[in-house]
Amino acid sequence: MRQQKPRYFQLLQLLSSHDVDFIVVGGVAAILEGAPITTLDLDIVYERSGENLERLMEVLRTVKASYRDPAGRHIVPTVDRLATNRMNLLKTDLGPLDVIASISGADYEDLLESTRTRQVAELRLQVLELAKVIETKELANRDKDRAVLPVLRKTLELKAQ
């Protein structure tokens, strides 16, 4: 069975229309900051108040989110899981979505000072600045992050000129 292409913009529209407080991080943040890369999922860091978790859960129900489970089990997110798990690696009707409580030891509030507001069509998004994306990828030190770091660093260098 052939998978559909991820529809990140539609995920972002849903999150925004439900007033979820979140920051776009990872590859999509790098792309919105001008990096010429591709990514396989949308990563967000979310604010963990009860009200925001309820709004986020409504979006996750809408897109039929479930955890990407190697054993093939169907495990759905809950408010309790979102409140306690640091990483929620989900599959949705619109593509992979990583719902993250904190990255590199920084949560939503910590990261706000390293964001920019980006206008994407009708959406106003909080996007992690490219320098901070680079820092988080360096700290993660995974193969996929190390592979993209030269492109991200060069993009940051060109933006500074």
C-alpha positions in Angstrom: 0.0 0.0 0.0 1.4 3.4 -1.0 1.6 6.1 1.6 0.2 9.5 1.0 2.5 12.5 1.0 2.6 14.2 4.4 0.4 17.3 4.5 2.2 19.5 7.1 0.4 22.7 6.1 -3.0 21.1 6.9 -1.7 19.9 10.3 -0.4 23.4 11.0 -3.8 24.8 10.0 -5.6 22.5 12.4 -3.3 23.2 15.3 -3.7 26.9 14.7 -7.5 26.9 14.2 -7.8 25.0 17.5 -5.7 27.6 19.2 -3.0 25.1 20.3 0.0 26.8 21.7 3.0 25.2 20.0 6.4 25.9 18.4 7.4 24.4 15.0 10.8 22.8 15.5 13.0 20.3 13.6 13.1 20.1 9.8 10.0 22.1 9.1 11.3 24.9 11.3 14.6 24.8 9.3 12.7 24.9 6.0 10.6 27.9 7.2 13.9 29.5 8.2 15.1 29.1 4.6 17.1 25.8 4.7 16.9 23.8 1.4 16.2 20.4 3.0 13.4 17.9 3.2 11.9 16.2 6.2 9.8 13.2 6.9 7.7 14.6 9.8 6.3 17.7 11.5 7.8 18.3 14.9 6.2 20.6 17.4 6.9 21.5 21.0 3.7 22.2 22.9 2.7 24.1 26.0 1.6 21.6 28.6 -1.3 23.4 30.5 -4.5 21.4 30.8 -6.4 23.7 28.5 -3.8 23.5 25.8 -3.6 19.7 26.1 -7.4 19.5 25.6 -7.1 21.6 22.4 -4.2 19.5 21.2 -6.2 16.3 21.9 -9.1 17.6 19.8 -6.7 18.0 16.8 -5.2 14.6 17.4 -8.6 13.0 17.5 -9.6 14.8 14.2 -6.5 13.4 12.4 -6.9 9.9 13.9 -3.5 10.1 15.6 -1.9 6.9 17.0 1.6 6.1 18.2 4.1 4.8 15.7 4.5 1.4 17.4 7.1 -1.0 16.0 5.0 -3.9 17.3 2.0 -2.7 15.3 -0.2 -2.0 18.3 -2.9 0.7 17.9 -2.1 3.1 20.8 -3.9 6.4 20.8 -2.6 9.5 22.6 -4.4 10.7 25.8 -4.2 13.9 27.8 -2.3 11.9 30.5 0.2 10.6 27.9 0.8 14.1 26.5 1.2 15.5 30.0 3.8 12.9 31.0 5.6 11.6 27.8 8.5 13.8 26.6 8.2 12.4 23.0 4.9 11.4 21.3 5.8 10.0 17.9 2.5 9.8 16.1 1.1 8.8 12.7 -2.0 10.8 11.5 -4.2 11.0 8.5 -2.1 13.9 7.4 1.3 12.4 8.0 3.8 11.8 10.8 3.6 14.3 13.7 6.1 14.4 16.6 4.5 16.1 19.6 7.3 16.9 21.9 7.2 18.2 25.5 10.9 19.3 25.4 13.9 19.2 23.2 17.5 19.4 24.4 16.2 20.0 27.9 14.1 23.0 26.9 10.3 23.1 27.1 7.8 25.4 25.4 8.4 28.4 27.7 12.2 28.0 27.5 12.1 28.0 23.7 9.9 31.0 23.2 12.8 33.4 23.4 14.4 31.5 20.4 11.4 31.7 18.1 10.3 34.0 15.3 6.8 34.6 14.2 6.5 33.4 10.6 3.6 34.2 8.3 2.8 31.1 6.2 -0.3 31.9 4.0 -2.9 32.8 6.6 -1.1 31.2 9.5 1.1 33.1 12.0 3.4 30.4 13.4 6.0 30.4 16.2 9.1 28.9 14.5 12.3 27.9 16.2 15.2 30.1 14.9 17.6 28.3 12.7 20.6 28.7 15.1 18.5 27.0 17.8 17.4 24.2 15.4 21.1 23.6 14.7 21.9 23.5 18.4 19.1 21.0 19.1 20.3 18.8 16.2 23.9 18.9 17.5 22.7 17.9 21.0 20.5 15.1 19.6 23.6 13.8 17.7 21.6 11.3 15.6 22.8 10.1 12.2 20.0 11.9 10.4 20.7 15.2 12.3 24.5 15.0 11.6 23.7 14.5 7.9 21.7 17.7 7.6 23.9 19.9 9.8 26.3 21.1 7.1 23.4 22.4 5.1 21.8 24.1 8.1 25.1 25.8 9.1 25.7 27.0 5.5 22.1 28.4 5.4 22.7 30.3 8.7 26.0 31.6 7.4 24.4 32.9 4.1 21.5 34.4 6.1 24.0 36.4 8.2 25.6 38.0 5.1 
